[in-house]
Amino acid sequence: MKRRLVVWVLVLVCLGAVRARADAPAPRDIWPQATAAIDAGDIDGAMAAYRRAYRTRASSFGMIAMALTSAPCGRLWLSEAELRRSLSG
């Protein structure tokens, strides 16, 4: 009985995690927003979009770092850890 309850709790937790992941936008849907913000000179808007992309897929960090430092109105971080902190929260 107790084992069955534990299995059901695990199933519900897993289904909740899958649903939360499905509701998150794909990074490819966020990039156009970030690019438009950078082109408009809105670095704060771009950072918000990149933050969403990083939270969705942390492996996009390299592309985000390159985009932020190569834009005409971009920013430069001297510490990778500091940029990761900026994107995390």
N, CA, C and O atoms as a printed pandas DataFrame, in Angstrom:
     atom_number atom_name residue_name chain_id  residue_number  x_coord  y_coord  z_coord
0              1         N          MET        A               1    0.821   -1.185    0.000
1              2        CA          MET        A               1    0.000    0.000    0.000
2              3         C          MET        A               1    0.872    1.259    0.000
3              4         O          MET        A               1    0.644    2.188   -0.774
4              5         N          LYS        A               2    1.865    1.268    0.876
5              6        CA          LYS        A               2    2.748    2.422    0.977
6              7         C          LYS        A               2    3.578    2.585   -0.302
7              8         O          LYS        A               2    3.830    3.697   -0.765
8              9         N          ARG        A               3    3.989    1.457   -0.845
9             10        CA          ARG        A               3    4.776    1.483   -2.070
10            11         C          ARG        A               3    3.953    2.042   -3.231
11            12         O          ARG        A               3    4.465    2.811   -4.045
12            13         N          ARG        A               4    2.705    1.662   -3.302
13            14        CA          ARG        A               4    1.822    2.147   -4.354
14            15         C          ARG        A               4    1.636    3.663   -4.246
15            16         O          ARG        A               4    1.598    4.356   -5.262
16            17         N          LEU        A               5    1.521    4.169   -3.038
17            18        CA          LEU        A               5    1.370    5.598   -2.808
18            19         C          LEU        A               5    2.629    6.344   -3.272
19            20         O          LEU        A               5    2.537    7.398   -3.901
20            21         N          VAL        A               6    3.785    5.794   -2.959
21            22        CA          VAL        A               6    5.044    6.421   -3.370
22            23         C          VAL        A               6    5.142    6.461   -4.892
23            24         O          VAL        A               6    5.574    7.464   -5.459
24            25         N          VAL        A               7    4.745    5.379   -5.552
25            26        CA          VAL        A               7    4.781    5.334   -7.013
26            27         C          VAL        A               7    3.854    6.398   -7.591
27            28         O          VAL        A               7    4.232    7.092   -8.535
28            29         N          TRP        A               8    2.663    6.537   -7.051
29            30        CA          TRP        A               8    1.718    7.549   -7.551
30            31         C          TRP        A               8    2.247    8.965   -7.343
31            32         O          TRP        A               8    2.087    9.823   -8.211
32            33         N          VAL        A               9    2.859    9.202   -6.225
33            34        CA          VAL        A               9    3.427   10.532   -5.972
34            35         C          VAL        A               9    4.535   10.827   -6.989
35            36         O          VAL        A               9    4.599   11.928   -7.535
36            37         N          LEU        A              10    5.397    9.853   -7.239
37            38        CA          LEU        A              10    6.464   10.043   -8.222
38            39         C          LEU        A              10    5.908   10.287   -9.621
39            40         O          LEU        A              10    6.419   11.132  -10.356
40            41         N          VAL        A              11    4.879    9.561   -9.984
41            42        CA          VAL        A              11    4.260    9.748  -11.299
42            43         C          VAL        A              11    3.693   11.160  -11.415
43            44         O          VAL        A              11    3.883   11.820  -12.436
44            45         N          LEU        A              12    3.011   11.621  -10.398
45            46        CA          LEU        A              12    2.426   12.962  -10.440
46            47         C          LEU        A              12    3.503   14.047  -10.502
47            48         O          LEU        A              12    3.350   15.042  -11.210
48            49         N          VAL        A              13    4.578   13.851   -9.767
49            50        CA          VAL        A              13    5.682   14.816   -9.809
50            51         C          VAL        A              13    6.300   14.847  -11.200
51            52         O          VAL        A              13    6.575   15.924  -11.730
52            53         N          CYS        A              14    6.519   13.695  -11.789
53            54        CA          CYS        A              14    7.109   13.631  -13.132
54            55         C          CYS        A              14    6.191   14.264  -14.172
55            56         O          CYS        A              14    6.658   14.985  -15.053
56            57         N          LEU        A              15    4.907   14.004  -14.078
57            58        CA          LEU        A              15    3.968   14.600  -15.027
58            59         C          LEU        A              15    3.934   16.116  -14.878
59            60         O          LEU        A              15    3.814   16.835  -15.871
60            61         N          GLY        A              16    4.037   16.600  -13.659
61            62        CA          GLY        A              16    4.076   18.040  -13.434
62            63         C          GLY        A              16    5.318   18.663  -14.046
63            64         O          GLY        A              16    5.246   19.747  -14.625
64            65         N          ALA        A              17    6.446   17.996  -13.925
65            66        CA          ALA        A              17    7.695   18.496  -14.502
66            67         C          ALA        A              17    7.633   18.505  -16.022
67            68         O          ALA        A              17    8.123   19.436  -16.661
68            69         N          VAL        A              18    7.037   17.477  -16.601
69            70        CA          VAL        A              18    6.907   17.404  -18.062
70            71         C          VAL        A              18    5.993   18.520  -18.552
71            72         O          VAL        A              18    6.282   19.161  -19.563
72            73         N          ARG        A              19    4.913   18.752  -17.857
73            74        CA          ARG        A              19    3.988   19.810  -18.268
74            75         C          ARG        A              19    4.646   21.184  -18.154
75            76         O          ARG        A              19    4.477   22.022  -19.040
76            77         N          ALA        A              20    5.388   21.424  -17.081
77            78        CA          ALA        A              20    6.073   22.702  -16.914
78            79         C          ALA        A              20    7.091   22.910  -18.031
79            80         O          ALA        A              20    7.244   24.024  -18.532
80            81         N          ARG        A              21    7.780   21.856  -18.419
81            82        CA          ARG        A              21    8.766   21.944  -19.502
82            83         C          ARG        A              21    8.074   22.211  -20.838
83            84         O          ARG        A              21    8.588   22.964  -21.665
84            85         N          ALA        A              22    6.923   21.604  -21.047
85            86        CA          ALA        A              22    6.190   21.806  -22.294
86            87         C          ALA        A              22    5.656   23.231  -22.403
87            88         O          ALA        A              22    5.525   23.755  -23.509
88            89         N          ASP        A              23    5.350   23.858  -21.286
89            90        CA          ASP        A              23    4.835   25.227  -21.297
90            91         C          ASP        A              23    5.925   26.256  -21.537
91            92         O          ASP        A              23    5.626   27.383  -21.932
92            93         N          ALA        A              24    7.171   25.901  -21.310
93            94        CA          ALA        A              24    8.284   26.840  -21.489
94            95         C          ALA        A              24    8.528   27.052  -22.983
95            96         O          ALA        A              24    8.515   26.096  -23.759
96            97         N          PRO        A              25    8.749   28.297  -23.382
97            98        CA          PRO        A              25    8.997   28.550  -24.807
98            99         C          PRO        A              25   10.357   28.003  -25.227
99           100         O          PRO        A              25   11.297   27.971  -24.433
100          101         N          ALA        A              26   10.447   27.582  -26.456
101          102        CA          ALA        A              26   11.718   27.084  -26.986
102          103         C          ALA        A              26   12.652   28.269  -27.216
103          104         O          ALA        A              26   12.193   29.354  -27.575
104          105         N          PRO        A              27   13.949   28.077  -27.015
105          106        CA          PRO        A              27   14.884   29.181  -27.253
106          107         C          PRO        A              27   14.778   29.766  -28.655
107          108         O          PRO        A              27   14.985   30.966  -28.835
108          109         N          ARG        A              28   14.462   28.945  -29.650
109          110        CA          ARG        A              28   14.346   29.472  -31.017
110          111         C          ARG        A              28   13.191   30.465  -31.145
111          112         O          ARG        A              28   13.184   31.292  -32.057
112          113         N          ASP        A              29   12.208   30.388  -30.231
113          114        CA          ASP        A              29   11.111   31.347  -30.233
114          115         C          ASP        A              29   11.493   32.638  -29.511
115          116         O          ASP        A              29   10.869   33.678  -29.723
116          117         N          ILE        A              30   12.506   32.572  -28.670
117          118        CA          ILE        A              30   12.927   33.726  -27.881
118          119         C          ILE        A              30   13.976   34.549  -28.617
119          120         O          ILE        A              30   14.039   35.765  -28.432
120          121         N          TRP        A              31   14.808   33.910  -29.454
121          122        CA          TRP        A              31   15.894   34.613  -30.141
122          123         C          TRP        A              31   15.425   35.805  -30.956
123          124         O          TRP        A              31   16.067   36.853  -30.894
124          125         N          PRO        A              32   14.326   35.706  -31.728
125          126        CA          PRO        A              32   13.891   36.888  -32.488
126          127         C          PRO        A              32   13.567   38.087  -31.592
127          128         O          PRO        A              32   13.827   39.232  -31.962
128          129         N          GLN        A              33   12.997   37.816  -30.410
129          130        CA          GLN        A              33   12.703   38.910  -29.482
130          131         C          GLN        A              33   13.991   39.564  -29.011
131          132         O          GLN        A              33   14.081   40.790  -28.948
132          133         N          ALA        A              34   14.969   38.767  -28.684
133          134        CA          ALA        A              34   16.249   39.287  -28.207
134          135         C          ALA        A              34   16.960   40.059  -29.313
135          136         O          ALA        A              34   17.524   41.125  -29.067
136          137         N          THR        A              35   16.933   39.529  -30.509
137          138        CA          THR        A              35   17.590   40.197  -31.636
138          139         C          THR        A              35   16.929   41.537  -31.937
139          140         O          THR        A              35   17.615   42.528  -32.189
140          141         N          ALA        A              36   15.606   41.570  -31.911
141          142        CA          ALA        A              36   14.891   42.825  -32.152
142          143         C          ALA        A              36   15.217   43.853  -31.072
143          144         O          ALA        A              36   15.371   45.039  -31.367
144          145         N          ALA        A              37   15.321   43.405  -29.831
145          146        CA          ALA        A              37   15.650   44.321  -28.733
146          147         C          ALA        A              37   17.063   44.873  -28.895
147          148         O          ALA        A              37   17.286   46.068  -28.698
148          149         N          ILE        A              38   18.013   44.019  -29.249
149          150        CA          ILE        A              38   19.395   44.461  -29.464
150          151         C          ILE        A              38   19.446   45.466  -30.613
151          152         O          ILE        A              38   20.104   46.501  -30.505
152          153         N          ASP        A              39   18.749   45.162  -31.720
153          154        CA          ASP        A              39   18.750   46.060  -32.878
154          155         C          ASP        A              39   18.148   47.415  -32.536
155          156         O          ASP        A              39   18.549   48.437  -33.091
156          157         N          ALA        A              40   17.177   47.419  -31.615
157          158        CA          ALA        A              40   16.532   48.671  -31.206
158          159         C          ALA        A              40   17.335   49.402  -30.128
159          160         O          ALA        A              40   16.973   50.511  -29.734
160          161         N          GLY        A              41   18.411   48.794  -29.655
161          162        CA          GLY        A              41   19.226   49.417  -28.616
162          163         C          GLY        A              41   18.696   49.199  -27.212
163          164         O          GLY        A              41   19.130   49.862  -26.270
164          165         N          ASP        A              42   17.756   48.269  -27.066
165          166        CA          ASP        A              42   17.147   47.978  -25.761
166          167         C          ASP        A              42   17.874   46.803  -25.112
167          168         O          ASP        A              42   17.430   45.659  -25.217
168          169         N          ILE        A              43   18.972   47.082  -24.454
169          170        CA          ILE        A              43   19.780   46.011  -23.860
170          171         C          ILE        A              43   19.044   45.329  -22.716
171          172         O          ILE        A              43   19.214   44.128  -22.501
172          173         N          ASP        A              44   18.223   46.082  -21.975
173          174        CA          ASP        A              44   17.471   45.463  -20.873
174          175         C          ASP        A              44   16.420   44.487  -21.405
175          176         O          ASP        A              44   16.212   43.424  -20.820
176          177         N          GLY        A              45   15.767   44.835  -22.493
177          178        CA          GLY        A              45   14.807   43.921  -23.122
178          179         C          GLY        A              45   15.490   42.683  -23.666
179          180         O          GLY        A              45   14.964   41.574  -23.574
180          181         N          ALA        A              46   16.671   42.887  -24.237
181          182        CA          ALA        A              46   17.435   41.750  -24.749
182          183         C          ALA        A              46   17.863   40.842  -23.608
183          184         O          ALA        A              46   17.789   39.618  -23.722
184          185         N          MET        A              47   18.312   41.439  -22.505
185          186        CA          MET        A              47   18.721   40.626  -21.350
186          187         C          MET        A              47   17.548   39.810  -20.819
187          188         O          MET        A              47   17.721   38.654  -20.433
188          189         N          ALA        A              48   16.359   40.400  -20.798
189          190        CA          ALA        A              48   15.176   39.661  -20.328
190          191         C          ALA        A              48   14.902   38.468  -21.241
191          192         O          ALA        A              48   14.597   37.377  -20.758
192          193         N          ALA        A              49   15.007   38.665  -22.546
193          194        CA          ALA        A              49   14.773   37.567  -23.491
194          195         C          ALA        A              49   15.868   36.504  -23.361
195          196         O          ALA        A              49   15.576   35.308  -23.372
196          197         N          TYR        A              50   17.119   36.935  -23.240
197          198        CA          TYR        A              50   18.210   35.977  -23.081
198          199         C          TYR        A              50   18.096   35.220  -21.757
199          200         O          TYR        A              50   18.461   34.048  -21.673
200          201         N          ARG        A              51   17.594   35.888  -20.739
201          202        CA          ARG        A              51   17.379   35.220  -19.447
202          203         C          ARG        A              51   16.387   34.066  -19.619
203          204         O          ARG        A              51   16.613   32.968  -19.112
204          205         N          ARG        A              52   15.293   34.321  -20.335
205          206        CA          ARG        A              52   14.298   33.263  -20.586
206          207         C          ARG        A              52   14.920   32.120  -21.389
207          208         O          ARG        A              52   14.677   30.948  -21.099
208          209         N          ALA        A              53   15.718   32.462  -22.390
209          210        CA          ALA        A              53   16.362   31.422  -23.205
210          211         C          ALA        A              53   17.329   30.600  -22.367
211          212         O          ALA        A              53   17.383   29.378  -22.505
212          213         N          TYR        A              54   18.098   31.261  -21.495
213          214        CA          TYR        A              54   19.071   30.554  -20.666
214          215         C          TYR        A              54   18.382   29.638  -19.660
215          216         O          TYR        A              54   18.846   28.527  -19.408
216          217         N          ARG        A              55   17.277   30.103  -19.088
217          218        CA          ARG        A              55   16.542   29.265  -18.134
218          219         C          ARG        A              55   15.934   28.054  -18.825
219          220         O          ARG        A              55   15.830   26.979  -18.234
220          221         N          THR        A              56   15.535   28.231  -20.080
221          222        CA          THR        A              56   14.951   27.126  -20.835
222          223         C          THR        A              56   16.014   26.117  -21.242
223          224         O          THR        A              56   15.814   24.907  -21.130
224          225         N          ARG        A              57   17.148   26.626  -21.717
225          226        CA          ARG        A              57   18.218   25.740  -22.176
226          227         C          ARG        A              57   19.567   26.359  -21.830
227          228         O          ARG        A              57   20.035   27.272  -22.511
228          229         N          ALA        A              58   20.179   25.862  -20.781
229          230        CA          ALA        A              58   21.454   26.409  -20.311
230          231         C          ALA        A              58   22.574   26.226  -21.332
231          232         O          ALA        A              58   23.570   26.948  -21.293
232          233         N          SER        A              59   22.421   25.279  -22.232
233          234        CA          SER        A              59   23.461   25.042  -23.234
234          235         C          SER        A              59   23.552   26.179  -24.259
235          236         O          SER        A              59   24.481   26.209  -25.066
236          237         N          SER        A              60   22.598   27.108  -24.232
237          238        CA          SER        A              60   22.641   28.245  -25.152
238          239         C          SER        A              60   23.523   29.375  -24.617
239          240         O          SER        A              60   23.562   30.456  -25.205
240          241         N          PHE        A              61   24.227   29.137  -23.515
241          242        CA          PHE        A              61   25.043   30.168  -22.883
242          243         C          PHE        A              61   26.072   30.773  -23.832
243          244         O          PHE        A              61   26.223   31.994  -23.871
244          245         N          GLY        A              62   26.768   29.959  -24.583
245          246        CA          GLY        A              62   27.801   30.457  -25.490
246          247         C          GLY        A              62   27.244   31.400  -26.542
247          248         O          GLY        A              62   27.833   32.444  -26.822
248          249         N          MET        A              63   26.110   31.034  -27.124
249          250        CA          MET        A              63   25.491   31.894  -28.130
250          251         C          MET        A              63   25.023   33.209  -27.516
251          252         O          MET        A              63   25.135   34.266  -28.137
252          253         N          ILE        A              64   24.500   33.138  -26.299
253          254        CA          ILE        A              64   24.042   34.349  -25.615
254          255         C          ILE        A              64   25.221   35.266  -25.321
255          256         O          ILE        A              64   25.146   36.471  -25.561
256          257         N          ALA        A              65   26.301   34.705  -24.807
257          258        CA          ALA        A              65   27.488   35.504  -24.494
258          259         C          ALA        A              65   28.036   36.174  -25.750
259          260         O          ALA        A              65   28.426   37.341  -25.709
260          261         N          MET        A              66   28.068   35.452  -26.854
261          262        CA          MET        A              66   28.566   36.014  -28.110
262          263         C          MET        A              66   27.647   37.135  -28.600
263          264         O          MET        A              66   28.123   38.179  -29.048
264          265         N          ALA        A              67   26.350   36.921  -28.516
265          266        CA          ALA        A              67   25.403   37.937  -28.984
266          267         C          ALA        A              67   25.486   39.208  -28.147
267          268         O          ALA        A              67   25.424   40.315  -28.683
268          269         N          LEU        A              68   25.625   39.048  -26.841
269          270        CA          LEU        A              68   25.680   40.224  -25.964
270          271         C          LEU        A              68   26.955   41.034  -26.154
271          272         O          LEU        A              68   26.926   42.261  -26.059
272          273         N          THR        A              69   28.046   40.382  -26.415
273          274        CA          THR        A              69   29.311   41.109  -26.537
274          275         C          THR        A              69   29.565   41.631  -27.938
275          276         O          THR        A              69   30.389   42.528  -28.109
276          277         N          SER        A              70   28.892   41.106  -28.938
277          278        CA          SER        A              70   29.158   41.540  -30.311
278          279         C          SER        A              70   28.184   42.596  -30.811
279          280         O          SER        A              70   28.420   43.196  -31.860
280          281         N          ALA        A              71   27.110   42.836  -30.097
281          282        CA          ALA        A              71   26.136   43.839  -30.523
282          283         C          ALA        A              71   26.690   45.243  -30.293
283          284         O          ALA        A              71   27.480   45.456  -29.373
284          285         N          PRO        A              72   26.282   46.191  -31.119
285          286        CA          PRO        A              72   26.775   47.570  -30.949
286          287         C          PRO        A              72   26.437   48.174  -29.590
287          288         O          PRO        A              72   27.183   49.006  -29.073
288          289         N          CYS        A              73   25.320   47.756  -29.015
289          290        CA          CYS        A              73   24.928   48.297  -27.701
290          291         C          CYS        A              73   25.032   47.221  -26.627
291          292         O          CYS        A              73   24.346   47.287  -25.607
292          293         N          GLY        A              74   25.880   46.245  -26.855
293          294        CA          GLY        A              74   25.983   45.116  -25.934
294          295         C          GLY        A              74   26.710   45.453  -24.648
295          296         O          GLY        A              74   27.058   46.604  -24.387
296          297         N          ARG        A              75   26.925   44.433  -23.866
297          298        CA          ARG        A              75   27.658   44.536  -22.607
298          299         C          ARG        A              75   28.785   43.514  -22.617
299          300         O          ARG        A              75   28.756   42.542  -23.373
300          301         N          LEU        A              76   29.758   43.745  -21.781
301          302        CA          LEU        A              76   30.888   42.830  -21.687
302          303         C          LEU        A              76   31.081   42.444  -20.231
303          304         O          LEU        A              76   31.185   43.308  -19.360
304          305         N          TRP        A              77   31.127   41.154  -19.970
305          306        CA          TRP        A              77   31.392   40.650  -18.629
306          307         C          TRP        A              77   32.803   40.094  -18.615
307          308         O          TRP        A              77   33.203   39.365  -19.523
308          309         N          LEU        A              78   33.539   40.433  -17.602
309          310        CA          LEU        A              78   34.900   39.923  -17.490
310          311         C          LEU        A              78   34.934   38.576  -16.795
311          312         O          LEU        A              78   35.964   37.902  -16.789
312          313         N          SER        A              79   33.826   38.185  -16.216
313          314        CA          SER        A              79   33.732   36.922  -15.506
314          315         C          SER        A              79   32.563   36.109  -16.062
315          316         O          SER        A              79   31.425   36.578  -16.104
316          317         N          GLU        A              80   32.864   34.899  -16.481
317          318        CA          GLU        A              80   31.809   34.008  -16.975
318          319         C          GLU        A              80   30.772   33.744  -15.885
319          320         O          GLU        A              80   29.573   33.687  -16.158
320          321         N          ALA        A              81   31.239   33.586  -14.661
321          322        CA          ALA        A              81   30.329   33.319  -13.542
322          323         C          ALA        A              81   29.376   34.491  -13.321
323          324         O          ALA        A              81   28.204   34.291  -13.003
324          325         N          GLU        A              82   29.879   35.711  -13.489
325          326        CA          GLU        A              82   29.024   36.891  -13.300
326          327         C          GLU        A              82   27.943   36.957  -14.384
327          328         O          GLU        A              82   26.801   37.308  -14.090
328          329         N          LEU        A              83   28.281   36.629  -15.611
329          330        CA          LEU        A              83   27.283   36.601  -16.685
330          331         C          LEU        A              83   26.258   35.513  -16.401
331          332         O          LEU        A              83   25.061   35.737  -16.578
332          333         N          ARG        A              84   26.696   34.361  -15.972
333          334        CA          ARG        A              84   25.742   33.287  -15.624
334          335         C          ARG        A              84   24.798   33.727  -14.513
335          336         O          ARG        A              84   23.606   33.423  -14.551
336          337         N          ARG        A              85   25.334   34.450  -13.515
337          338        CA          ARG        A              85   24.479   34.975  -12.436
338          339         C          ARG        A              85   23.475   35.985  -12.977
339          340         O          ARG        A              85   22.315   35.990  -12.565
340          341         N          SER        A              86   23.910   36.829  -13.887
341          342        CA          SER        A              86   23.018   37.823  -14.486
342          343         C          SER        A              86   21.883   37.152  -15.248
343          344         O          SER        A              86   20.742   37.614  -15.214
344          345         N          LEU        A              87   22.199   36.072  -15.930
345          346        CA          LEU        A              87   21.182   35.369  -16.703
346          347         C          LEU        A              87   20.280   34.510  -15.828
347          348         O          LEU        A              87   19.138   34.234  -16.197
348          349         N          SER        A              88   20.775   34.087  -14.683
349          350        CA          SER        A              88   19.989   33.215  -13.809
350          351         C          SER        A              88   18.917   33.978  -13.045
351          352         O          SER        A              88   17.866   33.420  -12.731
352          353         N          GLY        A              89   19.161   35.203  -12.754
353          354        CA          GLY        A              89   18.136   35.856  -11.947
354          355         C          GLY        A              89   18.255   37.293  -11.896
355          356         O          GLY        A              89   17.447   37.956  -11.245
